[in-house]
Amino acid sequence: MRAAAWSRLLLILLCLLPLVILFLLPGGHMMGGMLGFWMLMLLTLMVVWMLLGVPADSMARPRERQPLTGDELPPVISEVMQVHVATEQDGVTIIRGPLLESPETAYEKIQQSLGDGAVPLLRDDPEFGSAIVMLPQHVERAEMERTSSPAVNWLLFVLTMLTTTWAGAAPQGVNLLEEPDRFAVGLPYAIGLMAILGVHELGHFFTARYHGIHVTPPFFIPVPFALGTFGAFIQMKSPTQTRTALFDVAVAGPLAGLVIAIPALLIGLQNSAVVTGGMEFEHQMLISHQGTSMGSSVLLALIAKVALPEALDTGCTVRLSPLAFAGWLGLIVTALNLLPIGQLDGGHIARAMFGSRVGGTIGTIAMWTLFLLALFVWPALMMWAIIVFFIAGRGVPPLNDITPISFGRRLLGYFALAILLLILTPVPHSLMNEMGIYCPYV
């Protein structure tokens, strides 16, 4: 008990260390400025993450892996696999060897034979071609299928609608706590953002139901500051069976959200103001966060050119209307979700397209790239990088992780990657004039 208390105290001190160093040093300055602060914060969070990742019983010595004979294996195994190695450790059985049938047929036979006694997983094996992993059934089916009360979902929806309405009114100088009768001022932003987030999650929800995956309705997260919400999520209560199902559920959300985000941005931009006060004035608008450069994103520039074809000939900085701001946030949310990292939608897409090993490698590279961009190119990205680092985790592979997705789905996956690049990539200065967008920085 005393050791656990000291561990909690150590974690708290580690989390507070960067702030203590930043604010208690003479003058409140830190060697290296904000770059030094973020690097120290990143180092601290990595130490905390490693400490939290060590299980309480990690010092316990695991039981040695025991070899199994053919007589100790279910009869169906010999029908679908030429067994080379079979071992058992802590209730988990791993059988390795080449398959004698197609992955789909083999997995279906194993699943039908084992029933509810165990959960079979089919994996690639670098040495023997494939591996069958049989996990003990820890979760009762009734618990998997149990759903939360819809009242909770509706309550969170209503609260998030209130907080986003407040967040939409605040930048326009309206405090709804003092002037609640002017709530309509915040509705364009609230309705636009809630529609984008809601349709995104419903894309996941209905696609998961189509594939027989048990999921909850969307949970919205209200916050009484900043954007008014931290987004929404659904909870998957049963495993994904195939890479096809994993891909479909992952890609459905971002594409569905874009169906709302792009029209919202188009309509909102038509009610936005193009800043034409000269280079210094436009630069001041950007650093004070009162305007957005149309060249900051290729997709944003293309949409803006459709919505404001003539206005952009005289300026590239736009003061976004509330609805346009909601649409722009929709693009950012889509891009963050499409990052090929862990349990983000993009991480699932990469895992489904390229397999667990390659998908995991892509996720690691993408995560470090995100941190390097935040440290040396775009410091504002650091907050999002830290959030992604802690919430993305490691992606969970489907039960049948061998059968590849179809060619059409693979093309759709590359299209989703192209959407990510179009949102995150700024317009090269050399192309500004060719796109018909005047910018004094060129």
Secondary structure as GFF3:
##gff-version 3
##sequence-region A 1 442
A	DSSP	alpha_helix	2	24	.	.	.	ID=ss1
A	DSSP	three_ten_helix	26	28	.	.	.	ID=ss2
A	DSSP	alpha_helix	33	52	.	.	.	ID=ss3
A	DSSP	beta_strand	66	67	.	.	.	ID=ss4
A	DSSP	three_ten_helix	70	72	.	.	.	ID=ss5
A	DSSP	alpha_helix	75	80	.	.	.	ID=ss6
A	DSSP	beta_strand	85	89	.	.	.	ID=ss7
A	DSSP	beta_strand	92	96	.	.	.	ID=ss8
A	DSSP	alpha_helix	103	114	.	.	.	ID=ss9
A	DSSP	beta_strand	118	125	.	.	.	ID=ss10
A	DSSP	beta_strand	129	136	.	.	.	ID=ss11
A	DSSP	alpha_helix	141	145	.	.	.	ID=ss12
A	DSSP	alpha_helix	150	169	.	.	.	ID=ss13
A	DSSP	three_ten_helix	170	172	.	.	.	ID=ss14
A	DSSP	three_ten_helix	180	186	.	.	.	ID=ss15
A	DSSP	alpha_helix	187	210	.	.	.	ID=ss16
A	DSSP	beta_strand	219	222	.	.	.	ID=ss17
A	DSSP	beta_strand	229	233	.	.	.	ID=ss18
A	DSSP	alpha_helix	243	269	.	.	.	ID=ss19
A	DSSP	beta_strand	273	275	.	.	.	ID=ss20
A	DSSP	alpha_helix	279	287	.	.	.	ID=ss21
A	DSSP	beta_strand	292	293	.	.	.	ID=ss22
A	DSSP	three_ten_helix	294	296	.	.	.	ID=ss23
A	DSSP	alpha_helix	298	307	.	.	.	ID=ss24
A	DSSP	three_ten_helix	311	313	.	.	.	ID=ss25
A	DSSP	beta_strand	317	319	.	.	.	ID=ss26
A	DSSP	alpha_helix	322	338	.	.	.	ID=ss27
A	DSSP	alpha_helix	345	354	.	.	.	ID=ss28
A	DSSP	alpha_helix	356	376	.	.	.	ID=ss29
A	DSSP	alpha_helix	381	392	.	.	.	ID=ss30
A	DSSP	alpha_helix	407	424	.	.	.	ID=ss31
A	DSSP	alpha_helix	429	432	.	.	.	ID=ss32
###
